[in-house]
Amino acid sequence: MQSRVLDEKANTVFSISRELIFRIEEMLGNGDAALIEPRQAELHDKFQRLVESHPQIAAVSVLDIQGRL
């Protein structure tokens, strides 16, 4: 019984993670840093609302190709 509960919990976490990744990718689009940078304030606000609406999320970070925030 306990393993089934853990399995269901893990599936819920993975499902939420997939959904959030999809939503973040939609927000970012296919742009590179040059296209995303001018939208930084707008994206920050959207990510903040996403974090606020999901208590299980501590933060959302986006890294560029060099691994910088």
C-alpha positions in Angstrom: 0.0 0.0 0.0 2.8 2.5 1.0 4.7 1.9 -2.3 1.5 2.6 -4.3 1.0 5.9 -2.5 4.7 6.8 -3.1 4.3 5.9 -6.7 1.2 8.0 -7.1 3.0 11.0 -5.4 6.0 10.6 -7.7 3.8 10.5 -10.8 2.0 13.7 -9.6 5.4 15.5 -9.1 6.6 14.4 -12.6 3.4 15.4 -14.2 3.5 18.9 -12.6 7.1 19.2 -13.6 6.4 18.3 -17.2 3.5 20.8 -17.4 5.6 23.6 -15.9 8.5 22.9 -18.3 6.1 23.0 -21.2 4.6 26.3 -20.0 8.1 27.9 -19.5 9.2 26.7 -23.0 6.1 28.3 -24.4 6.9 31.6 -22.7 10.4 31.6 -23.9 9.6 30.5 -27.5 12.4 29.6 -29.8 14.4 32.7 -29.2 18.1 32.9 -28.3 19.5 35.3 -25.7 19.3 38.3 -28.0 15.5 37.7 -28.5 14.8 36.8 -24.9 16.8 39.6 -23.2 14.6 42.5 -24.2 11.6 40.5 -22.7 13.5 39.9 -19.4 11.2 42.0 -17.2 8.0 40.6 -18.8 9.3 37.0 -18.4 10.4 37.6 -14.8 6.8 38.7 -14.0 5.3 35.7 -15.7 7.7 33.3 -14.0 6.9 35.0 -10.6 3.2 34.5 -11.1 3.9 30.8 -12.1 5.9 30.3 -8.9 3.2 32.0 -6.8 0.5 29.9 -8.2 2.4 26.6 -7.5 3.5 26.4 -3.9 5.7 23.3 -4.7 8.0 25.5 -6.8 10.8 27.4 -5.0 12.1 29.2 -8.1 12.3 29.3 -11.9 15.7 30.0 -13.5 16.6 30.3 -17.1 20.2 29.8 -18.2 21.8 31.0 -21.4 24.1 28.9 -23.5 27.1 29.7 -21.2 25.2 28.7 -18.2 24.6 32.2 -16.9 21.3 33.3 -15.3 
